[in-house]
Amino acid sequence: MTASPLPPELQDVERMVARMLAETTDRDPDPLLRSRILDSVRDGLRRETLRSRRLFAAAAAATALIVANLSLSAVLVTDCGPRLADGRVSVAETRDRIQELLPTLEAGEALRQARILGLVSETESQLPLVSAPSLLHAQGESAP
Amino acid sequence: MQNSSREPDFNALLRGLAAGEEKAFEALYDHYGLRLYRAALALSGDRQEAEDAVQDVVLGIVRTKARMIHVKNLTAYLFSALRHAVSRAASRRSRVRAALEVLAAEGPSSMTPEPDGSGDGRTERLDRALQALPAEQQEVLRLKLEAGLTFAEIAEVLDVNNHTAASRYRYALEKLRARFGGAS
């Protein structure tokens, strides 16, 4: 794509220079260059894939830790039902509340649900509150 | 080295490169490898540097493959990357040369290469004539005649407009004509 065509005398020079350049020896690369470059490409692609997988695994682990910690925090601040003076959940009162909320639920099932909530509440109170950064830190230290 | 003259489907090629498909890299090399090498050789004048520059360009795509999907003109992209690779190699070479000069100044050395006396008179005459051209004209001439780039591609690579690329080419030919006293 020329702005204007070359005059004939310059076309002659162009042909001559092109011919002389083409006659220059050693204009082709080492025949092994192709395989050398493509081998390096394969290695590079493999390394990139491994790196992406490691990054994904690390991100997934960090996300799981954060979600676990948030869930734990949510559970710890959730009150499961009426409590007795010693802090335990009153099963009878919880059963009554459940029945008030769901009059169609059978008495036996309401009692079962109240007992489950009581057990959950007692388990929660024994769980330590752990911060996400400390979990991540601990994970990092144990990594190879 | 193969150098497929059949134009590949550039969009498919770019997608393949972005996805990290080995076949796409093979197609890229088969289509551009020789032209890239010759352009690098033309710009650097050194076979090893030219090979390293081509390798740098291809491996650079591996590292930044996700970006390939946004490339509009693959040819211009490749030759532009090549120009940077050659320029980096030249700067490395000048550092090495400076270090060698320091070593040579410290004592006798057998590290200085001997002139090999190879090459016929015509080639040497052409080399001298090309070396006498201003760098920007020499660059355009070599990219056009050795790497086979169009003026549009040269313009993209050198970041100038088409008219400037064509003018530099024309000036270079005029100077060579004056030097050779007409084409033989």
Chai-1 contact restraints between the chains, C-beta under 6 A:
chainA,res_idxA,chainB,res_idxB,connection_type,confidence,min_distance_angstrom,max_distance_angstrom,comment,restraint_id
A,M1,B,T150,contact,1.0,0.0,6.0,A-B,restraint_1
A,M1,B,F151,contact,1.0,0.0,6.0,A-B,restraint_2
A,M1,B,A152,contact,1.0,0.0,6.0,A-B,restraint_3
A,T2,B,A166,contact,1.0,0.0,6.0,A-B,restraint_4
A,A3,B,H163,contact,1.0,0.0,6.0,A-B,restraint_5
A,A3,B,A166,contact,1.0,0.0,6.0,A-B,restraint_6
A,L10,B,L173,contact,1.0,0.0,6.0,A-B,restraint_7
A,D12,B,A183,contact,1.0,0.0,6.0,A-B,restraint_8
A,V13,B,L173,contact,1.0,0.0,6.0,A-B,restraint_9
A,V13,B,L176,contact,1.0,0.0,6.0,A-B,restraint_10
A,V13,B,R177,contact,1.0,0.0,6.0,A-B,restraint_11
A,V13,B,A183,contact,1.0,0.0,6.0,A-B,restraint_12
A,E14,B,L173,contact,1.0,0.0,6.0,A-B,restraint_13
A,M16,B,A183,contact,1.0,0.0,6.0,A-B,restraint_14
A,A18,B,L145,contact,1.0,0.0,6.0,A-B,restraint_15
A,M20,B,L126,contact,1.0,0.0,6.0,A-B,restraint_16
A,L21,B,L145,contact,1.0,0.0,6.0,A-B,restraint_17
A,L21,B,E146,contact,1.0,0.0,6.0,A-B,restraint_18
A,T24,B,T123,contact,1.0,0.0,6.0,A-B,restraint_19
A,P29,B,M1,contact,1.0,0.0,6.0,A-B,restraint_20
A,P29,B,Y37,contact,1.0,0.0,6.0,A-B,restraint_21
A,P29,B,E51,contact,1.0,0.0,6.0,A-B,restraint_22
A,L33,B,E51,contact,1.0,0.0,6.0,A-B,restraint_23
A,R34,B,M1,contact,1.0,0.0,6.0,A-B,restraint_24
A,I37,B,Q55,contact,1.0,0.0,6.0,A-B,restraint_25
A,I37,B,V58,contact,1.0,0.0,6.0,A-B,restraint_26
A,S40,B,L59,contact,1.0,0.0,6.0,A-B,restraint_27
A,V41,B,F25,contact,1.0,0.0,6.0,A-B,restraint_28
A,V41,B,V62,contact,1.0,0.0,6.0,A-B,restraint_29
A,G44,B,L59,contact,1.0,0.0,6.0,A-B,restraint_30
A,G44,B,V62,contact,1.0,0.0,6.0,A-B,restraint_31
A,L45,B,G20,contact,1.0,0.0,6.0,A-B,restraint_32
A,L45,B,V62,contact,1.0,0.0,6.0,A-B,restraint_33
